[in-house]
Amino acid sequence: MSFREQIVGSEIWARTPRVVVLGATGAAVVWKLLLALRPGSANQCAAGGPVQLVDASGEDDLVELARSERATTAVVLVIDVGQPDARRKHIEQAAMFGAMRLVVAVDGMDAVDYSFDAFERAHEAFLRAAEGLALPEVVVVPVASRENELITERSGKVRWYRGPTLLEAFTVTPSAATKSPMARRVASLPRVAALEESLANIAREFQPVALASSLSAEDMVITDAIARLGLPIRAFVIDTGRLHGDTLELLEAIRERYNFEPMIYRPDTEALAEYVATHGRDAFYRSPALRKHCCEIRKVEPLERALKGKRAWITGQRREQAATRTTLAEREFDTVRGIEKFNPLAAWSEGNVWAYLSEHEVPYNRLYDQGYRSIGCAPCTRPVLPIEDIRAGRWWWEAPQSRECGLHVAPPLRAERTRSADGAAE
């Protein structure tokens, strides 16, 4: 009797939930799981009872399984990390079972020394192959079937990965105690795991630390991660007095979703009144000097108060956002304030940010749906065309190389002050 006949023909498993394994390289993975799920094992109990495991490597198997009335609880798609181009055919087959979860096992990690980059390439190859398909919840797990690493147990060899083992990925129901039902959907992705590890290390080593949030899409990613992990990192928002109403609405969304209150800092009223009286409320349109002076009052000075006494601060800056940020480091020393500064999303793309927001159902500023891609004060921000730079809508009347507000630049660039009502000569 063949292996498959033993599994499918088992009277014990004939009436149980089913997990289908796809992929030409799945045999070793199947055997490891089979041993772990043998009747009466602790894993069976953790899974809530027997689980039917089926190695569907042939077309005939798939047809028979698809016609069966037994429910498929999950599909495991095995991909070789050394040949990461996932076959679209296999992904389409995975989708046809109507399972609630698709677990992608990237096998052979031991052959590439558990490389983060190799796993990332395999994951991105899967995303390309799956583009346009209606898939269930997806969990991606790096495994090494020869060493049983992250199939049924973990030894810590994959230090950058904090998600479930392969067995846990399809047998464990997400905890009801999780703050959000979607909070763990992509916790296994290496990019998210790296972010979580970075934030956890920062929170452990640099207290007190704060997140400077402008309520941007990037800052909402970090806010969500901090809240999910329950990290002691306090977020603060600078209300310049000229933010869009849509931006301020996010404050209530944060309160409702995460049950915490960001600190709010506002400009010094006397300095602001003097600027308006001397130059006019919208004087920033007249020259870069007047614009930067306005930013100094409305943003930079409140930031100084917010960071007083802190050992480190965190931002949502990314390298691809602007010409002024292409060399942005994930960690740098803030020489202005003498504290550490972290940019954990520095290497993230705009697509990475929106994939996270979508997967975790994170609230975001609805102005993004209206063509905005970088959002600041209302009079200094406009929507942009798809072909334009991300920050083309910020201070669009100025040269690109000067489009910073002063929060993230060195002292010489921040020291500028207006010398006349017209803002002449910088």
C-alpha positions in Angstrom: 0.0 0.0 0.0 1.4 3.4 -1.0 2.0 6.3 1.4 -0.9 8.2 0.0 -3.2 5.2 0.2 -2.3 4.8 3.9 -3.1 8.4 4.6 -6.3 8.8 2.6 -7.5 5.3 3.5 -7.2 5.8 7.2 -10.5 5.3 8.8 -9.5 7.5 11.7 -8.6 10.4 9.4 -11.5 9.9 6.9 -13.8 12.1 8.9 -11.3 14.7 10.1 -10.1 18.1 8.9 -7.6 17.9 6.0 -4.3 19.6 5.3 -3.2 19.3 1.6 0.5 19.6 0.8 1.5 20.8 -2.7 4.8 21.2 -4.4 7.3 18.8 -6.0 9.7 19.2 -3.1 7.2 18.5 -0.4 7.9 14.8 0.4 10.5 15.4 3.2 8.2 18.1 4.8 5.3 15.7 4.7 7.2 12.9 6.5 8.3 15.3 9.3 4.7 16.5 9.7 3.3 13.0 9.6 5.5 11.9 12.5 4.5 15.0 14.4 0.8 14.4 13.8 0.7 10.7 14.6 -2.5 9.8 16.5 -2.3 10.4 20.2 0.7 12.8 20.0 0.8 16.1 21.8 0.7 17.9 18.5 -2.6 16.2 17.7 -4.0 17.5 21.0 -2.8 21.0 20.3 -4.4 20.8 16.9 -7.7 20.0 18.6 -7.8 16.4 17.4 -6.7 14.3 14.4 -5.6 16.1 11.2 -5.6 14.4 7.8 -2.4 15.1 6.0 -2.4 14.5 2.2 0.6 14.7 -0.2 -1.1 15.8 -3.4 1.8 15.7 -5.8 -0.1 14.4 -8.8 -2.9 15.7 -11.0 -5.2 12.7 -10.3 -4.7 13.3 -6.5 -5.8 16.9 -6.9 -9.0 16.0 -8.9 -10.0 13.4 -6.4 -9.4 15.7 -3.4 -11.2 18.6 -5.0 -14.3 16.5 -5.6 -14.3 15.2 -2.0 -16.8 16.7 0.4 -14.3 16.8 3.3 -13.2 20.3 4.2 -9.6 21.4 3.6 -8.6 23.5 6.6 -5.3 24.5 5.1 -3.0 24.1 2.1 0.8 23.8 2.5 2.8 24.9 -0.6 6.4 23.9 -0.4 9.0 26.0 -2.3 12.7 25.3 -2.6 14.6 28.4 -1.5 17.3 27.5 -4.1 14.7 27.6 -6.9 12.4 30.3 -5.5 10.2 30.8 -8.6 6.9 29.4 -7.4 4.8 27.8 -10.1 1.6 29.7 -10.6 -0.1 26.4 -11.3 0.6 25.2 -7.8 -0.7 28.5 -6.3 -3.9 28.2 -8.5 -4.3 24.6 -7.2 -3.9 25.8 -3.6 -6.6 28.4 -4.2 -9.1 25.9 -5.6 -9.5 24.0 -2.3 -11.2 26.9 -0.6 -9.1 26.5 2.5 -9.0 29.3 5.1 -5.2 29.4 5.2 -2.4 28.9 2.7 1.0 28.1 4.4 4.0 28.7 2.2 7.0 26.6 3.4 10.3 27.9 2.0 12.4 24.8 2.4 16.2 24.3 2.2 17.1 27.2 4.4 20.0 25.3 5.9 21.6 25.2 2.4 21.7 29.0 2.3 22.9 29.4 6.0 19.4 30.6 6.9 19.9 33.7 4.9 17.3 36.5 5.4 18.0 37.7 1.8 17.5 34.3 0.3 14.2 33.9 2.1 13.1 37.4 1.1 13.8 36.6 -2.6 11.7 33.4 -2.3 8.9 35.3 -0.7 8.9 38.0 -3.3 8.9 35.3 -6.1 5.8 33.8 -4.5 4.1 37.2 -4.4 4.9 37.8 -8.1 3.5 34.4 -9.1 0.4 34.9 -7.0 -0.4 38.3 -8.3 -4.1 38.7 -9.2 -5.2 35.5 -7.5 -7.8 35.4 -4.8 -6.0 33.7 -2.0 -6.9 33.0 1.6 -4.9 34.1 4.6 -1.2 33.5 3.7 1.6 32.6 6.2 5.1 32.2 4.9 7.5 30.1 7.0 11.3 29.4 6.4 12.0 25.7 7.0 14.9 23.2 6.8 13.3 19.7 6.4 16.7 18.0 6.7 17.2 19.5 10.1 13.6 19.7 11.1 14.1 23.4 11.7 10.8 25.3 12.0 8.8 22.4 10.8 7.7 21.0 14.2 10.2 22.7 16.4 12.8 25.5 16.5 16.4 25.7 17.6 17.0 29.4 17.2 19.0 29.1 14.0 16.8 31.5 12.2 17.2 34.4 14.6 15.5 37.0 12.4 12.2 35.0 12.3 9.7 35.3 15.0 6.6 33.6 13.4 5.1 30.2 13.9 6.6 26.8 13.0 5.1 25.1 10.0 3.1 22.9 12.2 1.8 25.8 14.2 0.9 27.7 11.1 -1.9 25.4 10.2 -2.9 23.8 13.5 -2.9 26.7 15.9 -5.9 29.0 16.0 -4.9 32.7 16.5 -5.3 33.7 20.2 -8.5 35.5 21.1 -6.4 37.7 23.3 -4.7 39.3 20.3 -5.6 43.0 20.2 -6.7 42.7 16.6 -8.0 39.7 14.7 -5.6 40.6 11.9 -2.7 41.3 14.1 -0.7 38.2 13.4 -1.6 37.5 9.7 1.8 38.4 8.4 3.9 38.2 11.5 6.0 35.5 9.8 7.2 37.8 6.9 10.9 38.6 7.4 10.4 42.3 6.9 7.8 42.5 9.6 9.8 40.2 11.9 12.8 42.5 11.5 10.7 45.5 12.3 9.3 43.9 15.4 12.8 42.8 16.5 14.2 46.2 16.0 11.5 47.9 18.0 11.8 45.4 20.8 15.5 46.0 21.0 15.1 49.8 21.0 12.5 49.6 23.7 14.7 47.3 25.8 17.9 49.3 25.4 16.9 53.0 25.1 14.4 54.0 27.7 12.8 56.4 27.6 12.2 56.4 23.9 9.4 57.9 21.8 7.9 57.6 18.3 7.6 60.9 16.5 4.4 60.4 14.6 3.1 62.6 11.8 0.2 60.2 11.4 1.6 59.2 8.0 1.1 55.7 6.6 4.6 54.8 7.7 4.0 56.1 11.3 0.8 54.0 11.4 2.8 50.9 10.5 5.1 51.5 13.5 2.3 52.5 15.8 0.5 49.2 15.0 3.6 47.2 15.6 4.3 48.9 18.9 0.7 48.3 20.0 0.6 44.7 18.9 3.8 43.9 20.8 2.8 45.9 23.9 6.1 47.8 23.8 6.9 50.7 26.2 7.3 53.2 23.5 5.2 56.4 23.8 4.0 58.0 20.6 3.6 61.8 20.2 2.0 64.0 17.5 2.8 67.6 16.8 -0.4 69.4 16.0 0.9 72.4 14.0 -2.4 74.1 14.0 -2.7 73.7 10.2 -3.2 70.0 9.8 -6.0 68.6 7.6 -9.1 67.5 9.4 -8.6 64.0 7.9 -5.2 63.8 9.6 -6.6 64.8 13.0 -9.4 62.2 12.7 -6.7 59.5 12.9 -6.1 60.4 16.6 -9.6 59.1 17.5 -9.0 56.0 15.3 -5.8 55.3 17.3 -7.7 55.7 20.6 -10.4 53.3 19.5 -8.2 50.7 17.8 -5.2 50.6 20.2 -6.7 52.0 23.4 -3.9 54.5 24.1 -3.6 58.3 23.8 -0.7 59.8 21.8 0.9 62.9 23.5 0.0 66.1 21.6 2.5 69.0 21.3 1.5 72.4 19.9 3.5 75.5 18.8 4.4 78.2 21.3 1.5 80.7 21.0 3.6 83.8 21.5 6.1 82.9 18.8 3.3 81.9 16.4 1.4 85.2 17.0 4.6 87.2 16.4 5.3 85.4 13.1 1.8 86.0 11.9 1.8 89.6 13.0 5.1 90.4 11.4 5.0 88.3 8.2 1.4 87.2 7.7 -0.2 83.8 8.2 0.7 82.4 4.8 4.1 84.1 4.5 5.8 80.8 3.8 4.8 81.0 0.2 7.0 84.1 -0.3 10.5 82.5 0.3 12.2 79.3 1.6 13.5 81.3 4.6 10.0 82.3 5.7 8.7 78.8 5.1 11.5 77.3 7.2 10.9 79.8 9.9 7.3 78.8 10.0 8.3 75.1 10.3 10.7 76.0 13.0 7.9 77.5 15.1 5.2 75.0 14.3 7.2 71.8 14.2 10.8 71.9 15.3 10.4 73.8 18.6 7.5 71.5 19.7 9.7 68.5 18.8 12.5 69.8 21.1 10.0 69.8 24.0 8.7 66.3 23.0 12.2 64.8 23.0 13.4 66.5 26.2 14.8 63.8 28.5 14.5 61.0 25.9 17.4 58.7 25.1 16.2 57.9 21.6 13.5 58.6 19.1 11.9 56.7 16.2 10.7 58.0 12.9 8.9 56.6 9.9 11.3 58.0 7.3 12.2 55.9 4.2 15.0 56.3 1.7 12.9 56.4 -1.4 10.8 59.2 -0.1 13.0 62.1 -1.3 16.3 63.0 -2.8 17.4 64.2 0.7 16.8 60.8 2.2 18.6 58.4 -0.2 21.4 57.6 2.3 19.2 57.4 5.3 20.5 54.9 7.9 18.3 52.7 10.1 20.2 53.9 13.1 22.0 57.3 13.4 23.1 59.6 16.1 21.1 62.8 16.5 23.9 65.3 17.0 21.5 68.2 17.6 20.0 66.6 20.7 22.8 64.1 21.6 20.5 61.1 21.5 20.0 58.0 19.2 17.6 58.2 16.3 16.1 55.1 14.6 14.5 54.8 11.2 13.3 51.2 11.1 11.4 51.6 7.8 14.4 53.1 6.0 14.7 50.2 3.5 10.9 49.7 3.1 9.2 50.6 -0.2 5.9 52.4 -0.5 4.4 49.1 -1.6 5.8 47.4 1.6 4.1 50.0 3.7 0.7 49.6 2.0 0.9 45.8 2.1 1.4 46.0 5.9 -1.5 48.4 6.3 -3.8 46.2 4.2 -2.8 42.9 5.9 -3.2 44.3 9.4 -6.2 46.5 8.6 -4.5 49.5 10.1 -6.4 52.8 10.0 -4.8 55.4 7.7 -5.4 59.0 6.5 -8.1 59.0 3.8 -6.3 61.8 2.0 -4.1 59.0 0.5 -7.2 57.8 -1.4 -7.4 61.3 -2.9 -4.0 61.3 -4.5 -1.8 62.5 -1.6 1.3 60.4 -1.1 3.1 62.6 1.6 1.0 64.7 3.9 2.0 67.6 6.1 0.2 70.9 6.8 -2.8 71.6 4.7 -1.5 74.7 2.9 1.8 73.1 2.2 0.5 69.8 0.7 -1.2 68.9 -2.5 -2.1 65.6 -4.3 0.4 64.3 -6.8 0.3 62.6 -10.2 1.3 58.9 -10.4 4.4 59.9 -12.4 5.5 62.5 -9.8 7.9 62.0 -6.9 6.4 60.9 -3.6 7.1 64.2 -1.9 6.4 66.4 -5.0 3.3 67.6 -3.2 5.2 69.0 -0.3 6.3 72.7 -0.6 5.9 72.2 -4.4 6.9 75.8 -5.0 10.5 75.1 -3.8 13.4 73.3 -5.3 13.4 69.5 -4.4 16.7 69.6 -2.6 15.3 72.1 0.0 12.0 70.3 0.8 12.6 69.4 4.4 10.9 71.0 7.4 13.9 71.0 9.7 12.9 68.0 11.9 15.4 65.7 10.2 18.3 67.9 9.0 21.7 68.9 10.5 22.2 72.1 12.5 23.6 74.3 9.7 20.4 73.8 7.7 18.2 74.3 10.6 19.9 77.5 11.8 18.4 79.7 9.1 16.2 82.6 10.2 14.5 85.3 8.3 16.3 88.7 8.2 13.5 90.7 6.8 9.8 90.7 6.3 10.4 89.6 2.7 12.7 86.8 3.7 15.5 88.0 1.5 19.0 86.4 1.4 19.4 83.1 3.1 
